[in-house]
C-alpha cells in the first residue's frame, strides 16, 4: 500500500530541496524589503526605527541558541559512548 502524502513529503524533502530553499529566501527578502517601505507609527524601542532590525535580531538570536545547544548543552545530554564488548 502506497502512502501518497508520505511519498509527496519525501519527494519535497529530497528532490525539490533547492526550490524550497529558494522560495524561503525570496520570502525572507520580501519581508526585509517591506520593512524598508512600511515604518512603524510609533517605535516602542529605540532600535525599532532601523529597517531590518528585528530580522537581524532574530537571526542572531537563533544562531546563538544553536551554538548554545550544540556546544554547551549537548555534551550533558549525550553521555560517553559505551563499549558493548
Secondary structure, DSSP 8 states (H G I E B T S, - for coil): ---HHHHHHHHHHHTSHHHHHHHHHHHHHHHHHHHHHS--SS-SSGGGGSTTHHHHHHHHHHHHHHHIIIIIIHHHHS-------
